[in-house]
Amino acid sequence: MAYVKNFPQDEVVGLADQVEVRAGEVVSKTLAQNDAVSITLFAFAAGEEISTHDSTGDAFVQVLEGEGRFVVGGEERIVHAGEALVMPAKVPHSLHADQSFKMLLTVVFPR
């Protein structure tokens, strides 16, 4: 039984290549989801966003391509390809694609 789904098993692949940017959309691909962790690839078309919300777990973002604008607890952060950001549990946050970008989101939930 594979715990990671929707992803090639036992082969080396480009992570950003596993999700594509589509005009006017936020594309997501869930790789793992359980009570402890959620791992999701995202591709944001320029102009797309996810409005303010919070999570019961810490949200660890790794930008794979481009750059994303994140507002965490009212503070704006620009995260570039190769950089990461933790959005702490229960802190309101939002995401904005001023340009197209791709990211990997790992949410770690309390036990």
N, CA, C and O atoms as CSV, one atom per row, in Angstrom:
chain,resi,resn,atom,element,x,y,z
A,1,MET,N,N,0.841,-1.194,0.000
A,1,MET,CA,C,0.000,0.000,0.000
A,1,MET,C,C,0.881,1.251,0.000
A,1,MET,O,O,1.759,1.388,0.853
A,2,ALA,N,N,0.661,2.137,-0.922
A,2,ALA,CA,C,1.418,3.383,-1.000
A,2,ALA,C,C,0.750,4.448,-0.134
A,2,ALA,O,O,-0.463,4.647,-0.207
A,3,TYR,N,N,1.544,5.125,0.679
A,3,TYR,CA,C,1.021,6.212,1.511
A,3,TYR,C,C,1.042,7.531,0.756
A,3,TYR,O,O,0.258,8.434,1.048
A,4,VAL,N,N,1.944,7.640,-0.219
A,4,VAL,CA,C,1.988,8.809,-1.101
A,4,VAL,C,C,1.277,8.415,-2.383
A,4,VAL,O,O,1.639,7.431,-3.027
A,5,LYS,N,N,0.253,9.194,-2.755
A,5,LYS,CA,C,-0.530,8.877,-3.946
A,5,LYS,C,C,-0.356,9.972,-4.999
A,5,LYS,O,O,0.206,11.032,-4.725
A,6,ASN,N,N,-0.842,9.695,-6.195
A,6,ASN,CA,C,-0.802,10.667,-7.294
A,6,ASN,C,C,0.618,11.140,-7.624
A,6,ASN,O,O,0.821,12.271,-8.063
A,7,PHE,N,N,1.592,10.255,-7.403
A,7,PHE,CA,C,2.986,10.615,-7.616
A,7,PHE,C,C,3.743,9.368,-8.038
A,7,PHE,O,O,3.496,8.292,-7.494
A,8,PRO,N,N,4.664,9.484,-9.000
A,8,PRO,CA,C,5.415,8.300,-9.445
A,8,PRO,C,C,6.153,7.641,-8.281
A,8,PRO,O,O,6.754,8.324,-7.452
A,9,GLN,N,N,6.105,6.343,-8.229
A,9,GLN,CA,C,6.780,5.581,-7.175
A,9,GLN,C,C,8.137,5.098,-7.684
A,9,GLN,O,O,8.260,4.650,-8.824
A,10,ASP,N,N,9.130,5.193,-6.843
A,10,ASP,CA,C,10.459,4.638,-7.096
A,10,ASP,C,C,11.114,5.147,-8.383
A,10,ASP,O,O,11.761,4.392,-9.109
A,11,GLU,N,N,10.930,6.457,-8.650
A,11,GLU,CA,C,11.642,7.074,-9.771
A,11,GLU,C,C,11.913,8.536,-9.448
A,11,GLU,O,O,11.163,9.171,-8.706
A,12,VAL,N,N,12.977,9.053,-10.007
A,12,VAL,CA,C,13.345,10.447,-9.788
A,12,VAL,C,C,12.576,11.312,-10.785
A,12,VAL,O,O,12.613,11.068,-11.991
A,13,VAL,N,N,11.877,12.327,-10.264
A,13,VAL,CA,C,11.084,13.217,-11.111
A,13,VAL,C,C,11.275,14.658,-10.649
A,13,VAL,O,O,11.680,14.909,-9.514
A,14,GLY,N,N,10.983,15.585,-11.529
A,14,GLY,CA,C,10.965,16.994,-11.156
A,14,GLY,C,C,9.678,17.292,-10.407
A,14,GLY,O,O,8.588,17.087,-10.941
A,15,LEU,N,N,9.791,17.769,-9.187
A,15,LEU,CA,C,8.612,18.017,-8.362
A,15,LEU,C,C,7.663,19.031,-9.009
A,15,LEU,O,O,6.453,18.808,-9.051
A,16,ALA,N,N,8.201,20.126,-9.505
A,16,ALA,CA,C,7.366,21.158,-10.130
A,16,ALA,C,C,6.688,20.652,-11.404
A,16,ALA,O,O,5.653,21.182,-11.810
A,17,ASP,N,N,7.262,19.636,-12.030
A,17,ASP,CA,C,6.683,19.086,-13.260
A,17,ASP,C,C,5.419,18.261,-13.003
A,17,ASP,O,O,4.729,17.880,-13.948
A,18,GLN,N,N,5.116,17.985,-11.743
A,18,GLN,CA,C,3.989,17.118,-11.412
A,18,GLN,C,C,2.654,17.862,-11.338
A,18,GLN,O,O,1.613,17.247,-11.106
A,19,VAL,N,N,2.681,19.178,-11.532
A,19,VAL,CA,C,1.458,19.989,-11.536
A,19,VAL,C,C,1.658,21.115,-12.538
A,19,VAL,O,O,2.753,21.669,-12.642
A,20,GLU,N,N,0.608,21.456,-13.276
A,20,GLU,CA,C,0.755,22.485,-14.317
A,20,GLU,C,C,-0.112,23.698,-14.039
A,20,GLU,O,O,-1.214,23.588,-13.502
A,21,VAL,N,N,0.408,24.860,-14.418
A,21,VAL,CA,C,-0.336,26.112,-14.312
A,21,VAL,C,C,-1.377,26.137,-15.421
A,21,VAL,O,O,-1.060,25.866,-16.579
A,22,ARG,N,N,-2.619,26.461,-15.070
A,22,ARG,CA,C,-3.696,26.619,-16.043
A,22,ARG,C,C,-4.334,27.987,-15.843
A,22,ARG,O,O,-4.709,28.344,-14.726
A,23,ALA,N,N,-4.455,28.739,-16.907
A,23,ALA,CA,C,-4.994,30.095,-16.847
A,23,ALA,C,C,-6.316,30.130,-16.079
A,23,ALA,O,O,-7.212,29.320,-16.314
A,24,GLY,N,N,-6.413,31.086,-15.158
A,24,GLY,CA,C,-7.645,31.291,-14.415
A,24,GLY,C,C,-7.923,30.263,-13.334
A,24,GLY,O,O,-9.037,30.201,-12.814
A,25,GLU,N,N,-6.918,29.445,-12.982
A,25,GLU,CA,C,-7.152,28.369,-12.020
A,25,GLU,C,C,-6.079,28.291,-10.939
A,25,GLU,O,O,-4.950,28.753,-11.104
A,26,VAL,N,N,-6.483,27.687,-9.832
A,26,VAL,CA,C,-5.553,27.193,-8.824
A,26,VAL,C,C,-5.654,25.680,-8.934
A,26,VAL,O,O,-6.701,25.101,-8.644
A,27,VAL,N,N,-4.573,25.043,-9.349
A,27,VAL,CA,C,-4.552,23.593,-9.537
A,27,VAL,C,C,-3.892,22.966,-8.311
A,27,VAL,O,O,-2.836,23.416,-7.866
A,28,SER,N,N,-4.520,21.927,-7.772
A,28,SER,CA,C,-3.917,21.241,-6.631
A,28,SER,C,C,-3.881,19.742,-6.882
A,28,SER,O,O,-4.718,19.187,-7.593
A,29,LYS,N,N,-2.887,19.105,-6.278
A,29,LYS,CA,C,-2.724,17.659,-6.397
A,29,LYS,C,C,-2.312,17.135,-5.023
A,29,LYS,O,O,-1.201,17.392,-4.560
A,30,THR,N,N,-3.217,16.398,-4.375
A,30,THR,CA,C,-2.954,15.861,-3.048
A,30,THR,C,C,-2.045,14.644,-3.163
A,30,THR,O,O,-2.315,13.714,-3.923
A,31,LEU,N,N,-0.961,14.674,-2.390
A,31,LEU,CA,C,-0.011,13.568,-2.388
A,31,LEU,C,C,-0.183,12.679,-1.155
A,31,LEU,O,O,0.062,11.474,-1.218
A,32,ALA,N,N,-0.600,13.268,-0.042
A,32,ALA,CA,C,-0.847,12.503,1.182
A,32,ALA,C,C,-1.818,13.283,2.055
A,32,ALA,O,O,-1.778,14.513,2.103
A,33,GLN,N,N,-2.689,12.555,2.745
A,33,GLN,CA,C,-3.680,13.201,3.610
A,33,GLN,C,C,-4.060,12.217,4.706
A,33,GLN,O,O,-4.585,11.138,4.429
A,34,ASN,N,N,-3.790,12.598,5.958
A,34,ASN,CA,C,-4.246,11.801,7.092
A,34,ASN,C,C,-4.361,12.711,8.310
A,34,ASN,O,O,-4.268,13.931,8.176
A,35,ASP,N,N,-4.561,12.141,9.488
A,35,ASP,CA,C,-4.755,12.953,10.691
A,35,ASP,C,C,-3.503,13.704,11.124
A,35,ASP,O,O,-3.601,14.679,11.870
A,36,ALA,N,N,-2.338,13.273,10.673
A,36,ALA,CA,C,-1.080,13.875,11.103
A,36,ALA,C,C,-0.501,14.868,10.105
A,36,ALA,O,O,0.144,15.839,10.500
A,37,VAL,N,N,-0.731,14.630,8.795
A,37,VAL,CA,C,-0.062,15.443,7.775
A,37,VAL,C,C,-0.900,15.518,6.495
A,37,VAL,O,O,-1.656,14.606,6.163
A,38,SER,N,N,-0.736,16.626,5.802
A,38,SER,CA,C,-1.324,16.806,4.475
A,38,SER,C,C,-0.224,17.358,3.577
A,38,SER,O,O,0.432,18.339,3.927
A,39,ILE,N,N,-0.021,16.726,2.414
A,39,ILE,CA,C,0.999,17.184,1.470
A,39,ILE,C,C,0.315,17.412,0.124
A,39,ILE,O,O,-0.281,16.496,-0.443
A,40,THR,N,N,0.409,18.645,-0.379
A,40,THR,CA,C,-0.296,19.014,-1.604
A,40,THR,C,C,0.589,19.887,-2.486
A,40,THR,O,O,1.222,20.831,-2.013
A,41,LEU,N,N,0.624,19.558,-3.773
A,41,LEU,CA,C,1.268,20.413,-4.773
A,41,LEU,C,C,0.234,21.405,-5.293
A,41,LEU,O,O,-0.928,21.050,-5.491
A,42,PHE,N,N,0.657,22.644,-5.513
A,42,PHE,CA,C,-0.222,23.673,-6.054
A,42,PHE,C,C,0.445,24.371,-7.229
A,42,PHE,O,O,1.664,24.539,-7.259
A,43,ALA,N,N,-0.374,24.776,-8.200
A,43,ALA,CA,C,0.057,25.651,-9.288
A,43,ALA,C,C,-0.959,26.785,-9.373
A,43,ALA,O,O,-2.150,26.540,-9.565
A,44,PHE,N,N,-0.500,28.005,-9.232
A,44,PHE,CA,C,-1.357,29.185,-9.261
A,44,PHE,C,C,-1.127,29.950,-10.558
A,44,PHE,O,O,0.009,30.284,-10.894
A,45,ALA,N,N,-2.187,30.223,-11.272
A,45,ALA,CA,C,-2.097,31.122,-12.423
A,45,ALA,C,C,-1.997,32.552,-11.894
A,45,ALA,O,O,-2.509,32.856,-10.816
A,46,ALA,N,N,-1.344,33.422,-12.648
A,46,ALA,CA,C,-1.241,34.824,-12.254
A,46,ALA,C,C,-2.626,35.395,-12.000
A,46,ALA,O,O,-3.553,35.183,-12.782
A,47,GLY,N,N,-2.755,36.116,-10.902
A,47,GLY,CA,C,-4.019,36.746,-10.553
A,47,GLY,C,C,-4.894,35.917,-9.632
A,47,GLY,O,O,-5.900,36.415,-9.125
A,48,GLU,N,N,-4.533,34.665,-9.406
A,48,GLU,CA,C,-5.337,33.799,-8.524
A,48,GLU,C,C,-4.905,33.972,-7.069
A,48,GLU,O,O,-3.818,34.477,-6.789
A,49,GLU,N,N,-5.762,33.550,-6.159
A,49,GLU,CA,C,-5.444,33.668,-4.737
A,49,GLU,C,C,-6.260,32.673,-3.925
A,49,GLU,O,O,-7.229,32.093,-4.414
A,50,ILE,N,N,-5.855,32.491,-2.689
A,50,ILE,CA,C,-6.637,31.775,-1.693
A,50,ILE,C,C,-6.874,32.787,-0.583
A,50,ILE,O,O,-5.927,33.310,0.004
A,51,SER,N,N,-8.137,33.058,-0.300
A,51,SER,CA,C,-8.479,34.107,0.656
A,51,SER,C,C,-8.088,33.735,2.080
A,51,SER,O,O,-7.710,32.597,2.358
A,52,THR,N,N,-8.184,34.701,2.964
A,52,THR,CA,C,-7.755,34.544,4.352
A,52,THR,C,C,-8.489,33.400,5.043
A,52,THR,O,O,-9.714,33.294,4.995
A,53,HIS,N,N,-7.692,32.548,5.688
A,53,HIS,CA,C,-8.214,31.406,6.436
A,53,HIS,C,C,-7.154,31.027,7.471
A,53,HIS,O,O,-6.092,31.648,7.524
A,54,ASP,N,N,-7.432,30.024,8.284
A,54,ASP,CA,C,-6.406,29.509,9.181
A,54,ASP,C,C,-6.473,27.995,9.174
A,54,ASP,O,O,-7.333,27.400,8.524
A,55,SER,N,N,-5.554,27.380,9.904
A,55,SER,CA,C,-5.449,25.927,9.933
A,55,SER,C,C,-5.147,25.487,11.362
A,55,SER,O,O,-4.574,26.247,12.142
A,56,THR,N,N,-5.526,24.285,11.698
A,56,THR,CA,C,-5.207,23.753,13.020
A,56,THR,C,C,-3.770,23.243,13.083
A,56,THR,O,O,-3.270,22.931,14.163
A,57,GLY,N,N,-3.102,23.155,11.928
A,57,GLY,CA,C,-1.711,22.699,11.886
A,57,GLY,C,C,-0.785,23.761,11.333
A,57,GLY,O,O,-1.229,24.740,10.735
A,58,ASP,N,N,0.514,23.558,11.539
A,58,ASP,CA,C,1.517,24.436,10.936
A,58,ASP,C,C,1.593,24.137,9.442
A,58,ASP,O,O,1.688,22.977,9.040
A,59,ALA,N,N,1.549,25.187,8.621
A,59,ALA,CA,C,1.592,25.048,7.166
A,59,ALA,C,C,2.977,25.447,6.665
A,59,ALA,O,O,3.364,26.613,6.743
A,60,PHE,N,N,3.718,24.464,6.148
A,60,PHE,CA,C,5.076,24.661,5.650
A,60,PHE,C,C,5.017,24.748,4.132
A,60,PHE,O,O,4.666,23.774,3.467
A,61,VAL,N,N,5.359,25.908,3.582
A,61,VAL,CA,C,5.296,26.164,2.146
A,61,VAL,C,C,6.698,26.184,1.560
A,61,VAL,O,O,7.597,26.826,2.103
A,62,GLN,N,N,6.884,25.472,0.440
A,62,GLN,CA,C,8.129,25.521,-0.321
A,62,GLN,C,C,7.754,25.961,-1.733
A,62,GLN,O,O,7.023,25.257,-2.430
A,63,VAL,N,N,8.250,27.121,-2.156
A,63,VAL,CA,C,7.962,27.603,-3.498
A,63,VAL,C,C,8.920,26.908,-4.458
A,63,VAL,O,O,10.135,26.912,-4.255
A,64,LEU,N,N,8.357,26.313,-5.505
A,64,LEU,CA,C,9.125,25.521,-6.470
A,64,LEU,C,C,9.497,26.315,-7.718
A,64,LEU,O,O,10.594,26.162,-8.256
A,65,GLU,N,N,8.579,27.161,-8.173
A,65,GLU,CA,C,8.799,28.009,-9.357
A,65,GLU,C,C,8.124,29.347,-9.128
A,65,GLU,O,O,7.065,29.416,-8.504
A,66,GLY,N,N,8.734,30.413,-9.632
A,66,GLY,CA,C,8.138,31.737,-9.531
A,66,GLY,C,C,8.231,32.289,-8.124
A,66,GLY,O,O,9.175,31.989,-7.393
A,67,GLU,N,N,7.250,33.096,-7.743
A,67,GLU,CA,C,7.194,33.644,-6.397
A,67,GLU,C,C,5.752,33.860,-5.998
A,67,GLU,O,O,4.899,34.153,-6.836
A,68,GLY,N,N,5.487,33.714,-4.719
A,68,GLY,CA,C,4.143,33.914,-4.188
A,68,GLY,C,C,4.164,34.969,-3.111
A,68,GLY,O,O,5.164,35.169,-2.422
A,69,ARG,N,N,3.032,35.643,-2.982
A,69,ARG,CA,C,2.877,36.661,-1.922
A,69,ARG,C,C,1.960,36.071,-0.861
A,69,ARG,O,O,0.830,35.677,-1.148
A,70,PHE,N,N,2.454,36.016,0.347
A,70,PHE,CA,C,1.731,35.421,1.454
A,70,PHE,C,C,1.506,36.495,2.513
A,70,PHE,O,O,2.414,37.269,2.818
A,71,VAL,N,N,0.314,36.543,3.066
A,71,VAL,CA,C,0.020,37.444,4.169
A,71,VAL,C,C,-0.272,36.559,5.367
A,71,VAL,O,O,-1.240,35.799,5.370
A,72,VAL,N,N,0.577,36.664,6.389
A,72,VAL,CA,C,0.488,35.809,7.574
A,72,VAL,C,C,0.358,36.708,8.797
A,72,VAL,O,O,1.267,37.474,9.116
A,73,GLY,N,N,-0.782,36.607,9.477
A,73,GLY,CA,C,-0.999,37.448,10.651
A,73,GLY,C,C,-0.890,38.922,10.333
A,73,GLY,O,O,-0.443,39.706,11.170
A,74,GLY,N,N,-1.294,39.311,9.128
A,74,GLY,CA,C,-1.258,40.707,8.711
A,74,GLY,C,C,0.068,41.164,8.121
A,74,GLY,O,O,0.161,42.291,7.635
A,75,GLU,N,N,1.095,40.324,8.149
A,75,GLU,CA,C,2.413,40.667,7.609
A,75,GLU,C,C,2.611,40.031,6.237
A,75,GLU,O,O,2.425,38.825,6.074
A,76,GLU,N,N,2.987,40.843,5.254
A,76,GLU,CA,C,3.205,40.339,3.897
A,76,GLU,C,C,4.617,39.786,3.738
A,76,GLU,O,O,5.593,40.374,4.204
A,77,ARG,N,N,4.697,38.640,3.070
A,77,ARG,CA,C,5.975,37.991,2.782
A,77,ARG,C,C,5.989,37.574,1.314
A,77,ARG,O,O,5.016,37.001,0.824
A,78,ILE,N,N,7.076,37.854,0.616
A,78,ILE,CA,C,7.272,37.365,-0.748
A,78,ILE,C,C,8.217,36.169,-0.651
A,78,ILE,O,O,9.316,36.277,-0.106
A,79,VAL,N,N,7.778,35.030,-1.185
A,79,VAL,CA,C,8.577,33.810,-1.129
A,79,VAL,C,C,8.929,33.410,-2.563
A,79,VAL,O,O,8.047,33.221,-3.400
A,80,HIS,N,N,10.217,33.284,-2.830
A,80,HIS,CA,C,10.734,32.976,-4.164
A,80,HIS,C,C,11.032,31.484,-4.299
A,80,HIS,O,O,11.112,30.760,-3.307
A,81,ALA,N,N,11.192,31.040,-5.547
A,81,ALA,CA,C,11.588,29.653,-5.809
A,81,ALA,C,C,12.822,29.303,-4.989
A,81,ALA,O,O,13.794,30.057,-4.948
A,82,GLY,N,N,12.764,28.152,-4.340
A,82,GLY,CA,C,13.869,27.697,-3.507
A,82,GLY,C,C,13.775,28.160,-2.071
A,82,GLY,O,O,14.606,27.778,-1.247
A,83,GLU,N,N,12.773,28.984,-1.748
A,83,GLU,CA,C,12.594,29.472,-0.385
A,83,GLU,C,C,11.368,28.822,0.258
A,83,GLU,O,O,10.517,28.249,-0.421
A,84,ALA,N,N,11.305,28.928,1.585
A,84,ALA,CA,C,10.217,28.309,2.334
A,84,ALA,C,C,9.693,29.278,3.397
A,84,ALA,O,O,10.367,30.233,3.781
A,85,LEU,N,N,8.485,29.005,3.855
A,85,LEU,CA,C,7.825,29.820,4.869
A,85,LEU,C,C,6.933,28.909,5.701
A,85,LEU,O,O,6.244,28.043,5.162
A,86,VAL,N,N,6.948,29.108,7.024
A,86,VAL,CA,C,6.006,28.408,7.895
A,86,VAL,C,C,4.918,29.394,8.308
A,86,VAL,O,O,5.195,30.475,8.829
A,87,MET,N,N,3.677,28.994,8.061
A,87,MET,CA,C,2.518,29.761,8.513
A,87,MET,C,C,1.988,29.019,9.736
A,87,MET,O,O,1.402,27.944,9.606
A,88,PRO,N,N,2.194,29.596,10.936
A,88,PRO,CA,C,1.859,28.873,12.162
A,88,PRO,C,C,0.367,28.538,12.286
A,88,PRO,O,O,-0.499,29.238,11.761
A,89,ALA,N,N,0.110,27.454,12.992
A,89,ALA,CA,C,-1.264,27.018,13.254
A,89,ALA,C,C,-2.064,28.162,13.879
A,89,ALA,O,O,-1.557,28.930,14.697
A,90,LYS,N,N,-3.309,28.249,13.472
A,90,LYS,CA,C,-4.303,29.187,14.027
A,90,LYS,C,C,-4.013,30.653,13.736
A,90,LYS,O,O,-4.676,31.527,14.295
A,91,VAL,N,N,-3.039,30.945,12.874
A,91,VAL,CA,C,-2.749,32.323,12.476
A,91,VAL,C,C,-3.373,32.544,11.090
A,91,VAL,O,O,-3.057,31.810,10.154
A,92,PRO,N,N,-4.248,33.538,10.951
A,92,PRO,CA,C,-4.872,33.790,9.644
A,92,PRO,C,C,-3.812,34.080,8.577
A,92,PRO,O,O,-2.838,34.792,8.820
A,93,HIS,N,N,-4.033,33.505,7.382
A,93,HIS,CA,C,-3.098,33.714,6.278
A,93,HIS,C,C,-3.844,33.638,4.941
A,93,HIS,O,O,-4.937,33.080,4.847
A,94,SER,N,N,-3.217,34.216,3.913
A,94,SER,CA,C,-3.761,34.170,2.552
A,94,SER,C,C,-2.592,34.068,1.583
A,94,SER,O,O,-1.446,34.347,1.936
A,95,LEU,N,N,-2.909,33.655,0.331
A,95,LEU,CA,C,-1.899,33.492,-0.711
A,95,LEU,C,C,-2.344,34.259,-1.950
A,95,LEU,O,O,-3.528,34.287,-2.287
A,96,HIS,N,N,-1.382,34.878,-2.619
A,96,HIS,CA,C,-1.679,35.691,-3.798
A,96,HIS,C,C,-0.636,35.421,-4.874
A,96,HIS,O,O,0.566,35.433,-4.610
A,97,ALA,N,N,-1.111,35.178,-6.085
A,97,ALA,CA,C,-0.216,34.929,-7.224
A,97,ALA,C,C,-0.180,36.184,-8.089
A,97,ALA,O,O,-0.998,36.343,-8.995
A,98,ASP,N,N,0.761,37.066,-7.808
A,98,ASP,CA,C,0.931,38.245,-8.661
A,98,ASP,C,C,1.514,37.819,-10.004
A,98,ASP,O,O,1.363,38.513,-11.010
A,99,GLN,N,N,2.184,36.662,-10.003
A,99,GLN,CA,C,2.667,35.991,-11.209
A,99,GLN,C,C,2.400,34.507,-10.994
A,99,GLN,O,O,2.147,34.088,-9.864
A,100,SER,N,N,2.449,33.722,-12.030
A,100,SER,CA,C,2.242,32.281,-11.879
A,100,SER,C,C,3.335,31.710,-10.981
A,100,SER,O,O,4.497,32.106,-11.068
A,101,PHE,N,N,2.946,30.772,-10.116
A,101,PHE,CA,C,3.945,30.090,-9.304
A,101,PHE,C,C,3.447,28.720,-8.878
A,101,PHE,O,O,2.254,28.421,-8.931
A,102,LYS,N,N,4.405,27.893,-8.451
A,102,LYS,CA,C,4.103,26.542,-7.978
A,102,LYS,C,C,4.695,26.380,-6.588
A,102,LYS,O,O,5.742,26.942,-6.270
A,103,MET,N,N,3.999,25.595,-5.762
A,103,MET,CA,C,4.491,25.375,-4.405
A,103,MET,C,C,4.081,23.997,-3.908
A,103,MET,O,O,3.141,23.378,-4.407
A,104,LEU,N,N,4.820,23.545,-2.911
A,104,LEU,CA,C,4.484,22.335,-2.173
A,104,LEU,C,C,4.073,22.769,-0.784
A,104,LEU,O,O,4.814,23.479,-0.104
A,105,LEU,N,N,2.888,22.342,-0.361
A,105,LEU,CA,C,2.371,22.674,0.969
A,105,LEU,C,C,2.325,21.421,1.816
A,105,LEU,O,O,1.705,20.426,1.440
A,106,THR,N,N,2.986,21.475,2.963
A,106,THR,CA,C,2.937,20.382,3.932
A,106,THR,C,C,2.339,20.958,5.221
A,106,THR,O,O,2.900,21.877,5.818
A,107,VAL,N,N,1.205,20.413,5.636
A,107,VAL,CA,C,0.583,20.843,6.880
A,107,VAL,C,C,0.772,19.727,7.902
A,107,VAL,O,O,0.401,18.577,7.665
A,108,VAL,N,N,1.355,20.088,9.037
A,108,VAL,CA,C,1.584,19.134,10.108
A,108,VAL,C,C,0.582,19.448,11.222
A,108,VAL,O,O,0.585,20.546,11.780
A,109,PHE,N,N,-0.267,18.482,11.536
A,109,PHE,CA,C,-1.348,18.675,12.495
A,109,PHE,C,C,-0.947,18.182,13.875
A,109,PHE,O,O,-0.114,17.284,13.998
A,110,PRO,N,N,-1.544,18.771,14.929
A,110,PRO,CA,C,-1.243,18.311,16.286
A,110,PRO,C,C,-1.749,16.888,16.484
A,110,PRO,O,O,-2.741,16.493,15.871
A,111,ARG,N,N,-1.093,16.132,17.316
A,111,ARG,CA,C,-1.499,14.754,17.593
A,111,ARG,C,C,-2.481,14.718,18.734
A,111,ARG,O,O,-2.941,13.643,19.118
